[in-house]
């Protein structure tokens, strides 16, 4: 870690350039020749990125930021806080420590936390930042996580991993066996050191594929922030047998939408009907979970079509997703489109519909925006329809 970056004048300069175009700034002369210009630019770029993602770090003085990729891959404070509520006990070891945000929040629930990071410079940065924030119950160890864990004779209450989704041969990878460390191969070793494992994976990982690689999966948490799925968390318990629970979470400002069900459980099918007074679109955490029948049964609302994943009701209900009041429903035809939507402005969503949003906009000259929300979909009679709505939530 380059401690010269902590020079008060350099820190003042970095703070004054937050949000500035780095490409343009890079063309300017380095005002601090004692420090590499690229190092200063990296601090400005990284701090600009974390303003909303890591507000505690952004507002704390003398925080040092690592490479761009480490900042991009780190958990947000919102998702780290959620993860911290899953674990309990006295000890936790994070085998893929990274920038340390997860350890930061684990330390608020666990008395002794160990941060393992193979990159010694990143480990030093995390150690420094924890001192700045006032965290004193996290031990930072630089080195290979397998060797570190193997050298401990004790058992931990929890092991946490965020396997790297990049390797030299394949670039980005999404199967757990292709990540580093290879969790499926090491699972028996990990269970010799703990009874509880929490694994973070990329949102793109298919749930069935993950379950085929792992054992003893008690619960899968699908975590979204502002309706964007950020991470999937796999909670493994050594003595667990039985069906896997799915917990979907969408964190929106101070509100959290949740919906839980059992994976691949046998449920009765929802009923299919034409649109009524209100339309419901599940949030993206639920969409990722595949609980399309479960959500209809849970809220006792009809589904427009088996593959549309849109729901409707006569009376307004509280629902984990977007809610609309239906103003008009019509068949998708040339005459109806000319009468109702051609040359207008609208927000368009397609569900189980042959044309893309771009194709619809181009064909009917519909501009983006406005107060109308239009769903192009297929109804329970297998007819292509358009639903014009006003957004409630």
C-alpha positions in Angstrom: 0.0 0.0 0.0 1.3 3.4 -1.0 1.0 5.4 2.2 2.0 8.6 0.4 -1.6 8.6 -0.9 -2.6 9.6 2.7 -0.8 13.0 2.4 -3.4 15.5 3.4 -2.9 17.6 0.2 -3.3 14.5 -2.0 -6.4 13.5 -0.1 -7.9 17.0 -0.5 -7.1 16.8 -4.2 -8.8 13.4 -4.6 -11.9 14.6 -2.8 -12.1 17.7 -5.0 -12.1 15.6 -8.2 -14.9 13.1 -7.3 -17.1 12.5 -10.4 -14.6 14.2 -12.8 -14.0 12.4 -16.2 -10.9 10.3 -15.5 -9.9 10.1 -19.2 -9.7 13.9 -19.4 -8.0 14.2 -16.0 -5.4 11.7 -17.1 -4.2 14.1 -19.8 -3.3 16.7 -17.2 0.0 17.1 -15.4 0.4 15.2 -12.1 0.4 17.9 -9.4 2.1 15.4 -7.0 5.2 14.0 -8.7 6.2 12.0 -5.6 3.2 9.7 -6.3 2.4 7.9 -9.5 -0.3 9.7 -11.4 -2.1 6.5 -12.2 -2.4 5.7 -8.4 -4.1 9.1 -7.8 -6.4 8.6 -10.7 -7.4 5.2 -9.5 -8.3 6.6 -6.1 -10.5 9.3 -7.7 -12.2 6.7 -10.0 -12.8 4.2 -7.2 -14.1 6.8 -4.7 -16.4 8.2 -7.3 -17.9 4.7 -7.8 -18.5 3.9 -4.1 -20.5 7.1 -3.2 -23.8 5.2 -3.2 -22.5 1.7 -3.0 -20.3 2.2 0.1 -21.5 5.4 1.9 -19.6 4.5 5.1 -16.3 4.2 3.2 -17.0 7.3 1.1 -17.6 9.4 4.1 -14.7 8.1 6.2 -11.4 10.0 5.9 -8.2 8.5 4.6 -9.8 5.4 3.1 -7.5 3.8 0.5 -9.1 2.0 -2.5 -7.7 -1.0 -4.4 -7.9 -1.8 -8.1 -11.0 -1.0 -10.1 -11.9 -4.6 -10.4 -11.8 -5.1 -6.6 -14.1 -2.2 -6.1 -16.5 -3.4 -8.8 -16.7 -6.9 -7.3 -17.1 -5.9 -3.7 -20.5 -6.3 -2.0 -22.5 -3.1 -1.4 -23.1 -2.1 2.2 -26.8 -3.0 1.7 -26.1 -6.5 0.6 -23.3 -7.0 3.2 -25.7 -5.9 5.9 -28.3 -8.5 4.7 -25.6 -11.2 4.7 -24.6 -10.3 8.3 -28.1 -11.2 9.5 -27.8 -14.8 8.2 -24.7 -15.7 10.4 -24.3 -16.0 14.2 -21.9 -17.3 16.7 -18.4 -16.4 17.9 -16.1 -17.0 14.9 -16.2 -16.6 11.1 -13.5 -16.9 8.5 -13.9 -15.2 5.1 -11.7 -17.2 2.7 -12.0 -14.6 -0.2 -11.8 -11.4 1.7 -11.4 -8.9 -1.1 -12.1 -5.3 -0.1 -13.5 -6.4 3.2 -17.0 -5.0 3.1 -18.6 -8.3 4.0 -16.1 -8.8 6.9 -16.9 -5.3 8.1 -20.6 -6.2 8.6 -19.9 -9.7 9.8 -17.8 -8.1 12.5 -20.9 -6.4 13.9 -22.5 -9.8 14.5 -19.5 -12.1 15.1 -16.9 -11.5 17.9 -13.9 -12.8 16.0 -13.6 -12.5 12.2 -10.7 -13.6 10.0 -10.2 -11.9 6.6 -8.1 -14.0 4.2 -6.8 -12.4 1.0 -4.2 -13.8 -1.3 -3.2 -10.3 -2.5 -0.9 -9.0 0.2 -1.3 -5.4 -0.9 -5.1 -5.6 -0.8 -4.8 -7.3 2.6 -2.8 -4.3 3.9 -5.3 -1.9 2.4 -8.2 -3.6 4.2 -6.3 -3.7 7.5 -5.7 0.1 7.2 -9.3 0.9 6.3 -10.6 -1.1 9.2 -8.5 1.0 11.5 -9.9 4.1 9.9 -13.5 3.0 10.4 -12.8 1.7 14.0 -13.1 -2.1 13.4 -10.9 -4.0 15.8 -12.2 -7.5 15.8 -11.1 -8.6 12.3 -7.8 -10.2 11.8 -6.4 -9.8 8.2 -4.1 -12.6 7.0 -2.4 -12.5 3.5 -2.0 -15.8 1.8 -3.7 -18.8 0.3 -7.0 -19.4 2.0 -6.7 -23.2 1.9 -3.4 -23.2 3.7 -4.6 -20.6 6.2 -7.7 -22.6 7.0 -5.8 -25.9 7.1 -3.3 -24.4 9.7 -6.2 -23.7 12.1 -6.9 -26.5 14.5 -10.2 -25.0 15.6 -13.6 -25.2 14.0 -15.3 -22.0 13.0 -19.0 -21.2 13.4 -19.1 -20.0 9.8 -17.0 -20.1 6.6 -17.8 -17.5 4.0 -16.7 -17.5 0.4 -17.2 -15.3 -2.6 -15.4 -17.4 -5.3 -13.7 -15.5 -8.1 -15.7 -15.6 -11.3 -12.6 -15.1 -13.5 -9.7 -17.3 -14.5 -6.9 -16.9 -16.9 -8.1 -19.5 -19.4 -11.9 -18.8 -19.6 -12.3 -15.2 -18.6 -15.7 -14.9 -16.8 -17.1 -18.2 -15.6 -20.3 -19.0 -13.9 -20.2 -22.6 -12.8 -18.9 -23.1 -9.3 -16.4 -25.7 -10.3 -14.8 -23.2 -12.7 -14.4 -20.5 -10.0 -11.5 -20.0 -7.6 -11.5 -21.6 -5.1 -13.3 -24.7 -6.5 -15.9 -25.0 -3.8 -17.5 -28.3 -5.0 -14.1 -30.0 -4.8 -13.3 -28.5 -1.4 -16.7 -28.8 0.2 -15.8 -31.9 2.4 -12.6 -30.1 3.6 -14.7 -27.0 4.5 -17.2 -29.1 6.4 -14.3 -30.5 8.4 -13.7 -26.9 9.7 -17.2 -25.7 10.2 -20.9 -26.8 10.2 -22.1 -23.7 8.4 -21.0 -22.3 5.1 -22.3 -19.2 3.3 -21.4 -18.8 -0.4 -21.9 -15.8 -2.6 -22.3 -16.4 -6.4 -23.1 -14.4 -9.5 -26.7 -13.6 -10.2 -26.4 -15.4 -13.5 -25.8 -18.8 -11.9 -28.8 -21.1 -12.5 -30.3 -22.4 -9.2 -30.6 -26.0 -10.4 -27.0 -26.0 -11.6 -25.8 -24.7 -8.3 -27.8 -27.3 -6.4 -26.3 -30.0 -8.6 -22.8 -28.9 -7.5 -23.5 -28.4 -3.8 -24.8 -30.5 -0.9 -26.6 -29.7 2.3 -28.2 -26.5 0.9 -30.6 -25.3 3.5 -31.6 -22.0 1.9 -30.9 -19.9 -1.2 -31.2 -16.2 -0.8 -31.7 -14.1 -3.9 -30.8 -10.5 -3.1 -31.8 -7.6 -5.3 -31.2 -3.9 -4.7 -33.6 -1.4 -6.4 -35.0 -4.4 -8.4 -31.6 -5.4 -9.8 -30.4 -8.9 -8.6 -27.0 -8.4 -7.1 -26.1 -11.8 -5.6 -27.2 -15.2 -4.8 -26.3 -16.6 -1.3 -26.1 -20.3 -0.6 -26.6 -21.3 3.0 -25.2 -24.8 3.7 -25.5 -26.6 7.0 -23.5 -29.9 7.6 -26.4 -31.7 9.2 -29.2 -30.4 6.9 -31.3 -32.8 4.9 -34.5 -31.9 3.2 -35.9 -29.4 0.7 -34.2 -26.2 -0.1 -35.9 -23.0 0.9 -35.8 -20.0 -1.4 -35.8 -16.5 0.1 -36.2 -13.6 -2.3 -35.3 -10.1 -1.1 -35.6 -6.8 -3.0 -34.1 -3.8 -1.0 -35.6 -0.5 -2.1 -34.6 2.5 0.0 -35.8 1.7 3.5 -38.3 -0.9 2.4 -37.5 -4.6 1.8 -39.8 -6.8 -0.3 -39.6 -10.5 0.6 -41.2 -13.7 -0.7 -40.2 -17.2 0.4 -41.1 -20.7 -0.8 -39.6 -24.2 -1.1 -37.7 -25.0 -4.2 -39.3 -27.5 -6.6 -42.1 -28.1 -4.1 -45.4 -29.5 -5.5 -47.9 -26.7 -5.5 -51.3 -26.4 -7.2 -51.3 -24.3 -10.3 -52.6 -20.7 -10.1 -55.7 -20.0 -12.1 -55.5 -18.2 -15.4 -57.9 -15.4 -16.3 -58.1 -12.3 -18.5 -56.8 -9.0 -17.1 -59.0 -7.4 -14.4 -58.6 -4.0 -12.6 -55.0 -4.3 -11.4 -51.8 -5.7 -12.9 -48.8 -7.1 -11.0 -45.2 -7.7 -12.1 -43.0 -9.6 -9.6 -39.7 -8.0 -8.7 -36.6 -9.4 -10.3 -35.5 -11.4 -7.3 -38.8 -13.4 -7.6 -38.3 -13.6 -11.4 -34.8 -15.1 -10.8 -36.2 -17.6 -8.3 -38.7 -19.1 -10.8 -41.5 -19.1 -8.2 -44.1 -18.1 -10.7 -46.8 -20.4 -9.6 -46.0 -19.9 -5.9 -46.5 -16.2 -6.1 -49.9 -16.5 -7.7 -51.1 -19.0 -5.1 -49.6 -17.0 -2.1 -51.4 -13.8 -3.1 -54.5 -15.5 -4.5 -54.3 -13.6 -7.8 -54.9 -14.9 -11.3 -52.1 -15.3 -13.9 -52.6 -14.0 -17.4 -50.8 -16.9 -19.1 -48.6 -19.8 -18.0 -45.6 -18.1 -19.6 -46.4 -14.4 -19.2 -45.6 -14.1 -15.5 -48.0 -11.2 -15.1 -50.8 -11.3 -12.6 -54.1 -9.5 -12.1 -56.9 -8.9 -9.5 -60.2 -7.2 -9.1 -59.1 -5.4 -5.8 -55.7 -3.8 -5.1 -53.3 -5.8 -2.9 -49.9 -5.2 -1.5 -47.4 -7.1 -3.7 -43.6 -7.5 -3.9 -43.1 -5.9 -7.3 -44.5 -3.3 -9.6 -48.3 -2.6 -9.3 -50.4 -0.9 -12.0 -54.0 0.1 -12.4 -55.3 -1.1 -15.8 -56.8 1.6 -18.0 -57.4 -0.3 -21.2 -56.9 -3.7 -22.7 -57.0 -4.3 -26.5 -56.0 -6.9 -29.1 -52.6 -6.4 -30.7 -53.7 -5.4 -34.2 -52.9 -2.7 -36.8 -56.1 -0.8 -36.3 -56.0 -0.9 -32.4 -52.3 0.2 -32.4 -53.0 3.1 -34.7 -55.9 4.2 -32.6 -54.3 3.9 -29.2 -50.5 4.1 -29.3 -49.0 5.0 -32.7 -46.9 8.3 -32.5 -47.3 8.5 -28.7 -45.0 8.3 -25.7 -45.1 5.3 -23.4 -43.0 3.0 -21.2 -43.1 -0.5 -22.8 -42.6 -4.0 -21.3 -42.9 -7.3 -23.2 -43.7 -10.6 -21.5 -44.3 -13.7 -23.6 -44.6 -11.6 -26.8 -42.9 -12.2 -30.2 -41.6 -8.7 -30.8 -39.0 -6.9 -28.8 -39.4 -3.5 -27.2 -37.1 -2.0 -29.8 -39.1 -3.5 -32.6 -42.4 -2.3 -31.2 -41.1 1.3 -30.8 -39.7 1.4 -34.3 -42.8 -0.1 -35.9 -45.3 2.1 -34.2 -43.2 5.2 -33.7 -43.6 5.1 -29.9 -41.2 7.3 -27.9 -39.9 6.3 -24.5 -41.3 7.9 -21.3 -44.5 9.5 -20.2 -47.1 8.3 -17.7 -48.5 5.4 -19.6 -47.1 1.9 -19.0 -47.8 -0.6 -21.7 -47.5 -4.4 -21.5 -47.4 -6.4 -24.7 -48.1 -9.9 -23.7 -50.2 -13.1 -24.3 -53.4 -13.7 -22.4 -55.1 -16.9 -21.1 -56.8 -17.4 -24.5 -53.4 -17.3 -26.2 -54.2 -14.0 -27.8 -51.6 -11.2 -28.2 -52.8 -8.2 -26.2 -51.7 -4.7 -25.1 -52.5 -3.5 -21.6 -52.3 0.2 -20.9 -51.7 1.0 -17.2 -51.0 3.7 -14.7 -48.2 2.9 -12.2 -49.2 2.7 -8.6 -45.9 1.3 -7.1 
